[in-house]
Amino acid sequence: MRQFLLILVLTLFDPVAVPAQDTDYVNVIIADLDRDKRDDTFRICPQNSGICLAYRLSSMDFSEMKSGTLESLGESSALKIRDGVVSLTNLFMRGSNVFKFRYDSKTGDFLVIGYDNTQMGNAAGDGSGSSSYNLLTGVYKAQWYYWDEERRKLEPRPAISEKLEITPYKLQDFGESLIEEFYQLDFRLYETMLLR
Protein backbone atom coordinates (compact mmCIF):
# COMPACT_ATOMS: atom_id res chain seq x y z
CA MET A 1 0.00 0.00 0.00
CA ARG A 2 2.82 2.40 0.91
CA GLN A 3 4.46 1.72 -2.44
CA PHE A 4 1.20 2.45 -4.28
CA LEU A 5 0.76 5.76 -2.42
CA LEU A 6 4.33 6.81 -3.19
CA ILE A 7 3.87 6.12 -6.90
CA LEU A 8 0.49 7.89 -6.88
CA VAL A 9 1.92 11.01 -5.19
CA LEU A 10 4.93 11.14 -7.54
CA THR A 11 2.68 10.73 -10.56
CA LEU A 12 0.22 13.42 -9.46
CA PHE A 13 2.88 16.02 -8.71
CA ASP A 14 5.19 15.37 -11.65
CA PRO A 15 3.47 15.43 -15.04
CA VAL A 16 6.27 13.40 -16.64
CA ALA A 17 6.27 10.63 -14.04
CA VAL A 18 5.38 7.46 -15.88
CA PRO A 19 6.41 3.85 -15.58
CA ALA A 20 9.62 3.84 -17.60
CA GLN A 21 9.98 1.82 -20.78
CA ASP A 22 13.30 1.09 -22.44
CA THR A 23 12.92 4.05 -24.82
CA ASP A 24 11.36 6.78 -22.66
CA TYR A 25 13.16 9.94 -21.56
CA VAL A 26 11.50 11.07 -18.35
CA ASN A 27 12.07 13.00 -15.12
CA VAL A 28 10.97 10.08 -12.93
CA ILE A 29 11.63 6.38 -13.46
CA ILE A 30 9.32 3.91 -11.76
CA ALA A 31 10.73 0.40 -12.06
CA ASP A 32 12.14 -2.47 -10.03
CA LEU A 33 15.68 -1.10 -9.70
CA ASP A 34 16.92 -3.31 -6.85
CA ARG A 35 15.45 -6.56 -8.28
CA ASP A 36 13.12 -7.36 -5.37
CA LYS A 37 10.00 -7.44 -7.60
CA ARG A 38 8.70 -4.15 -6.14
CA ASP A 39 8.71 -0.78 -7.90
CA ASP A 40 11.26 1.84 -6.89
CA THR A 41 11.74 5.44 -8.05
CA PHE A 42 14.70 7.33 -9.48
CA ARG A 43 14.13 10.98 -10.30
CA ILE A 44 15.48 14.39 -11.19
CA CYS A 45 14.81 16.89 -8.39
CA PRO A 46 14.80 20.61 -9.22
CA GLN A 47 17.00 22.64 -6.86
CA ASN A 48 17.45 26.41 -6.48
CA SER A 49 20.66 26.35 -8.51
CA GLY A 50 20.37 23.24 -10.69
CA ILE A 51 19.14 19.73 -10.05
CA CYS A 52 19.98 16.66 -8.02
CA LEU A 53 19.22 12.98 -8.50
CA ALA A 54 17.25 11.06 -5.92
CA TYR A 55 16.02 7.54 -5.49
CA ARG A 56 13.77 5.56 -3.18
CA LEU A 57 14.11 1.79 -3.02
CA SER A 58 11.56 -0.61 -1.60
CA SER A 59 14.43 -2.61 -0.07
CA MET A 60 15.40 0.53 1.89
CA ASP A 61 11.84 1.30 3.08
CA PHE A 62 11.63 4.07 0.46
CA SER A 63 13.98 6.38 2.37
CA GLU A 64 15.30 8.98 -0.06
CA MET A 65 18.96 9.11 -1.08
CA LYS A 66 20.30 12.07 -3.09
CA SER A 67 23.26 13.09 -5.18
CA GLY A 68 25.03 16.39 -4.74
CA THR A 69 23.63 19.50 -6.42
CA LEU A 70 24.32 19.58 -10.15
CA GLU A 71 24.50 23.26 -11.04
CA SER A 72 25.69 22.71 -14.62
CA LEU A 73 22.72 20.46 -15.40
CA GLY A 74 19.09 21.49 -15.53
CA GLU A 75 16.09 21.73 -17.81
CA SER A 76 17.82 19.92 -20.66
CA SER A 77 18.42 16.82 -18.50
CA ALA A 78 16.36 13.64 -18.73
CA LEU A 79 16.47 10.08 -17.44
CA LYS A 80 16.25 6.82 -19.34
CA ILE A 81 16.44 3.19 -18.22
CA ARG A 82 17.66 0.26 -20.25
CA ASP A 83 18.59 -3.19 -18.94
CA GLY A 84 18.73 -1.92 -15.36
CA VAL A 85 21.07 0.98 -16.21
CA VAL A 86 19.75 4.48 -15.49
CA SER A 87 21.17 7.13 -17.83
CA LEU A 88 21.11 10.85 -17.14
CA THR A 89 21.40 12.70 -20.46
CA ASN A 90 22.25 16.38 -20.54
CA LEU A 91 22.01 18.23 -23.84
CA PHE A 92 23.69 21.56 -24.43
CA MET A 93 24.35 23.87 -27.39
CA ARG A 94 26.96 21.81 -29.28
CA GLY A 95 27.14 18.54 -27.41
CA SER A 96 25.83 16.20 -24.77
CA ASN A 97 26.87 14.18 -21.76
CA VAL A 98 25.45 10.89 -20.54
CA PHE A 99 26.11 9.66 -17.02
CA LYS A 100 25.19 6.02 -16.27
CA PHE A 101 24.18 4.48 -12.94
CA ARG A 102 23.34 0.95 -11.82
CA TYR A 103 22.13 -0.41 -8.51
CA ASP A 104 24.79 -2.52 -6.79
CA SER A 105 23.43 -5.06 -4.32
CA LYS A 106 26.84 -5.41 -2.60
CA THR A 107 26.96 -1.74 -1.59
CA GLY A 108 23.17 -1.27 -1.45
CA ASP A 109 23.60 1.88 -3.51
CA PHE A 110 23.67 3.17 -7.06
CA LEU A 111 27.13 3.37 -8.57
CA VAL A 112 28.30 5.70 -11.32
CA ILE A 113 29.29 3.17 -13.99
CA GLY A 114 29.82 5.26 -17.11
CA TYR A 115 30.36 8.65 -18.69
CA ASP A 116 29.93 9.50 -22.39
CA ASN A 117 30.80 12.89 -23.86
CA THR A 118 29.89 14.01 -27.38
CA GLN A 119 31.02 17.34 -28.82
CA MET A 120 29.92 18.84 -32.16
CA GLY A 121 32.87 21.22 -32.41
CA ASN A 122 32.54 24.45 -34.36
CA ALA A 123 30.54 24.88 -37.60
CA ALA A 124 33.28 23.05 -39.56
CA GLY A 125 33.36 20.22 -37.00
CA ASP A 126 36.77 21.24 -35.65
CA GLY A 127 37.01 19.89 -32.10
CA SER A 128 34.18 17.40 -32.62
CA GLY A 129 34.28 13.85 -31.36
CA SER A 130 33.32 11.66 -28.47
CA SER A 131 34.70 9.88 -25.46
CA SER A 132 33.43 7.03 -23.34
CA TYR A 133 34.62 5.97 -19.90
CA ASN A 134 33.48 2.66 -18.42
CA LEU A 135 33.99 2.95 -14.68
CA LEU A 136 33.42 -0.80 -14.14
CA THR A 137 36.31 -1.85 -16.40
CA GLY A 138 38.43 1.32 -16.36
CA VAL A 139 38.38 1.43 -20.17
CA TYR A 140 38.48 4.93 -21.67
CA LYS A 141 38.08 5.44 -25.43
CA ALA A 142 37.89 8.63 -27.46
CA GLN A 143 37.94 9.78 -31.05
CA TRP A 144 38.36 13.49 -31.81
CA TYR A 145 38.50 15.38 -35.11
CA TYR A 146 40.05 18.56 -36.45
CA TRP A 147 39.47 20.68 -39.53
CA ASP A 148 42.41 20.45 -41.93
CA GLU A 149 42.50 23.82 -43.65
CA GLU A 150 44.84 22.65 -46.46
CA ARG A 151 42.75 19.60 -47.36
CA ARG A 152 39.49 21.41 -46.56
CA LYS A 153 38.09 18.43 -44.70
CA LEU A 154 37.54 17.00 -41.25
CA GLU A 155 40.35 14.69 -40.21
CA PRO A 156 40.51 12.24 -37.29
CA ARG A 157 43.08 12.66 -34.58
CA PRO A 158 44.72 9.48 -33.26
CA ALA A 159 42.20 7.40 -31.32
CA ILE A 160 42.66 7.27 -27.56
CA SER A 161 42.32 3.97 -25.73
CA GLU A 162 43.48 3.76 -22.13
CA LYS A 163 43.02 1.38 -19.22
CA LEU A 164 42.57 3.55 -16.14
CA GLU A 165 42.47 2.74 -12.45
CA ILE A 166 38.97 1.80 -11.35
CA THR A 167 37.54 4.14 -8.73
CA PRO A 168 34.01 3.36 -7.52
CA TYR A 169 31.69 6.33 -7.06
CA LYS A 170 28.32 6.13 -5.33
CA LEU A 171 25.40 8.30 -6.36
CA GLN A 172 25.98 10.45 -3.25
CA ASP A 173 29.48 11.21 -4.64
CA PHE A 174 27.96 12.45 -7.91
CA GLY A 175 28.05 16.23 -8.04
CA GLU A 176 29.78 19.13 -9.74
CA SER A 177 33.24 18.07 -8.54
CA LEU A 178 32.90 14.57 -10.05
CA ILE A 179 31.55 15.99 -13.33
CA GLU A 180 34.54 18.36 -13.41
CA GLU A 181 36.83 15.39 -12.73
CA PHE A 182 35.41 13.63 -15.83
CA TYR A 183 35.85 16.80 -17.94
CA GLN A 184 39.45 17.14 -16.74
CA LEU A 185 40.12 13.48 -17.58
CA ASP A 186 38.92 14.13 -21.15
CA PHE A 187 41.11 17.22 -21.40
CA ARG A 188 44.21 15.56 -19.90
CA LEU A 189 44.01 12.51 -22.20
CA TYR A 190 43.36 14.74 -25.22
CA GLU A 191 46.41 16.86 -24.41
CA THR A 192 48.53 13.70 -23.92
CA MET A 193 47.38 12.41 -27.32
CA LEU A 194 48.46 15.70 -28.98
CA LEU A 195 51.96 15.38 -27.51
CA ARG A 196 52.54 11.87 -28.90
C-alpha positions in Angstrom: 0.0 0.0 0.0 2.8 2.4 0.9 4.5 1.7 -2.4 1.2 2.4 -4.3 0.8 5.8 -2.4 4.3 6.8 -3.2 3.9 6.1 -6.9 0.5 7.9 -6.9 1.9 11.0 -5.2 4.9 11.1 -7.5 2.7 10.7 -10.6 0.2 13.4 -9.5 2.9 16.0 -8.7 5.2 15.4 -11.7 3.5 15.4 -15.0 6.3 13.4 -16.6 6.3 10.6 -14.0 5.4 7.5 -15.9 6.4 3.8 -15.6 9.6 3.8 -17.6 10.0 1.8 -20.8 13.3 1.1 -22.4 12.9 4.0 -24.8 11.4 6.8 -22.7 13.2 9.9 -21.6 11.5 11.1 -18.3 12.1 13.0 -15.1 11.0 10.1 -12.9 11.6 6.4 -13.5 9.3 3.9 -11.8 10.7 0.4 -12.1 12.1 -2.5 -10.0 15.7 -1.1 -9.7 16.9 -3.3 -6.8 15.5 -6.6 -8.3 13.1 -7.4 -5.4 10.0 -7.4 -7.6 8.7 -4.1 -6.1 8.7 -0.8 -7.9 11.3 1.8 -6.9 11.7 5.4 -8.1 14.7 7.3 -9.5 14.1 11.0 -10.3 15.5 14.4 -11.2 14.8 16.9 -8.4 14.8 20.6 -9.2 17.0 22.6 -6.9 17.4 26.4 -6.5 20.7 26.4 -8.5 20.4 23.2 -10.7 19.1 19.7 -10.0 20.0 16.7 -8.0 19.2 13.0 -8.5 17.2 11.1 -5.9 16.0 7.5 -5.5 13.8 5.6 -3.2 14.1 1.8 -3.0 11.6 -0.6 -1.6 14.4 -2.6 -0.1 15.4 0.5 1.9 11.8 1.3 3.1 11.6 4.1 0.5 14.0 6.4 2.4 15.3 9.0 -0.1 19.0 9.1 -1.1 20.3 12.1 -3.1 23.3 13.1 -5.2 25.0 16.4 -4.7 23.6 19.5 -6.4 24.3 19.6 -10.1 24.5 23.3 -11.0 25.7 22.7 -14.6 22.7 20.5 -15.4 19.1 21.5 -15.5 16.1 21.7 -17.8 17.8 19.9 -20.7 18.4 16.8 -18.5 16.4 13.6 -18.7 16.5 10.1 -17.4 16.2 6.8 -19.3 16.4 3.2 -18.2 17.7 0.3 -20.2 18.6 -3.2 -18.9 18.7 -1.9 -15.4 21.1 1.0 -16.2 19.7 4.5 -15.5 21.2 7.1 -17.8 21.1 10.9 -17.1 21.4 12.7 -20.5 22.2 16.4 -20.5 22.0 18.2 -23.8 23.7 21.6 -24.4 24.4 23.9 -27.4 27.0 21.8 -29.3 27.1 18.5 -27.4 25.8 16.2 -24.8 26.9 14.2 -21.8 25.4 10.9 -20.5 26.1 9.7 -17.0 25.2 6.0 -16.3 24.2 4.5 -12.9 23.3 1.0 -11.8 22.1 -0.4 -8.5 24.8 -2.5 -6.8 23.4 -5.1 -4.3 26.8 -5.4 -2.6 27.0 -1.7 -1.6 23.2 -1.3 -1.5 23.6 1.9 -3.5 23.7 3.2 -7.1 27.1 3.4 -8.6 28.3 5.7 -11.3 29.3 3.2 -14.0 29.8 5.3 -17.1 30.4 8.6 -18.7 29.9 9.5 -22.4 30.8 12.9 -23.9 29.9 14.0 -27.4 31.0 17.3 -28.8 29.9 18.8 -32.2 32.9 21.2 -32.4 32.5 24.5 -34.4 30.5 24.9 -37.6 33.3 23.1 -39.6 33.4 20.2 -37.0 36.8 21.2 -35.6 37.0 19.9 -32.1 34.2 17.4 -32.6 34.3 13.8 -31.4 33.3 11.7 -28.5 34.7 9.9 -25.5 33.4 7.0 -23.3 34.6 6.0 -19.9 33.5 2.7 -18.4 34.0 2.9 -14.7 33.4 -0.8 -14.1 36.3 -1.9 -16.4 38.4 1.3 -16.4 38.4 1.4 -20.2 38.5 4.9 -21.7 38.1 5.4 -25.4 37.9 8.6 -27.5 37.9 9.8 -31.0 38.4 13.5 -31.8 38.5 15.4 -35.1 40.1 18.6 -36.4 39.5 20.7 -39.5 42.4 20.5 -41.9 42.5 23.8 -43.7 44.8 22.6 -46.5 42.8 19.6 -47.4 39.5 21.4 -46.6 38.1 18.4 -44.7 37.5 17.0 -41.3 40.4 14.7 -40.2 40.5 12.2 -37.3 43.1 12.7 -34.6 44.7 9.5 -33.3 42.2 7.4 -31.3 42.7 7.3 -27.6 42.3 4.0 -25.7 43.5 3.8 -22.1 43.0 1.4 -19.2 42.6 3.6 -16.1 42.5 2.7 -12.5 39.0 1.8 -11.3 37.5 4.1 -8.7 34.0 3.4 -7.5 31.7 6.3 -7.1 28.3 6.1 -5.3 25.4 8.3 -6.4 26.0 10.5 -3.2 29.5 11.2 -4.6 28.0 12.4 -7.9 28.0 16.2 -8.0 29.8 19.1 -9.7 33.2 18.1 -8.5 32.9 14.6 -10.1 31.5 16.0 -13.3 34.5 18.4 -13.4 36.8 15.4 -12.7 35.4 13.6 -15.8 35.9 16.8 -17.9 39.5 17.1 -16.7 40.1 13.5 -17.6 38.9 14.1 -21.2 41.1 17.2 -21.4 44.2 15.6 -19.9 44.0 12.5 -22.2 43.4 14.7 -25.2 46.4 16.9 -24.4 48.5 13.7 -23.9 47.4 12.4 -27.3 48.5 15.7 -29.0 52.0 15.4 -27.5 52.5 11.9 -28.9 
